[in-house]
């Protein structure tokens, strides 16, 4: 299988970052969201999550190692929220969740269900 060709630009990534910082809606480059649009936004949001000061733990020395560790720790939460989005899109949200869900994000990056989960 051939790789999918994707073009990224400093301008596009900067524009997405600026829209996030300004609290503005994110828009696709064309009329509809493409795979690269979605992955670009996901990457920019991940970068924002990794650099945010809201994270409960202090920053570790060696930013590369600390960021890699943080990414690994957050991966489970990202995948869980992705599964929730898939359930919403597939129309199966109500089979598993109440309209509002509360989770705890553990220090290891895992998810602890707190409220809004159906048994």
WOGI-V572429 format. One record per residue. PHI is phi as a letter, one per 20 degrees, with the letter a starting at -180 (999 if undefined). D_CENTER is the distance of its C-alpha to the mean C-alpha in whole Angstrom. Layout:
PHI|D_CENTER + PHI|D_CENTER
//
This chain:
999|27 + f|27 + f|23 + e|22 + e|22 + c|20 + d|21 + d|18 + c|20 + g|20 + f|21 + f|18 + f|15 + f|17 + f|18 + f|14 + g|14 + f|17 + f|16 + f|13 + f|16 + e|18 + m|16 + e|17 + f|15 + e|14 + c|16 + f|17 + f|19 + d|22 + f|23 + c|20 + f|16 + d|17 + g|15 + f|15 + g|14 + f|10 + f|10 + f|11 + f|9 + f|6 + f|8 + f|9 + f|6 + f|6 + g|9 + f|9 + f|8 + f|10 + d|13 + f|13 + e|16 + f|15 + g|14 + f|17 + e|19 + f|21 + f|20 + e|21 + f|24 + m|23 + g|20 + f|19 + f|20 + f|18 + f|15 + f|15 + f|16 + f|13 + g|11 + f|13 + f|13 + e|9 + g|9 + f|11 + f|9 + g|5 + f|8 + f|10 + f|8 + f|8 + f|12 + f|12 + f|11 + f|13 + f|16 + f|16 + f|16 + e|19 + n|21 + d|21 + g|19 + f|22 + f|23 + d|21 + c|20 + f|21 + g|20 + c|18 + d|17 + d|16 + c|15 + d|16 + e|13 + f|16 + g|17 + e|17 + n|13 + f|14 + d|14 + d|17 + f|18 + d|20 + b|21 + n|20 + e|21 + e|24 + f|26
//
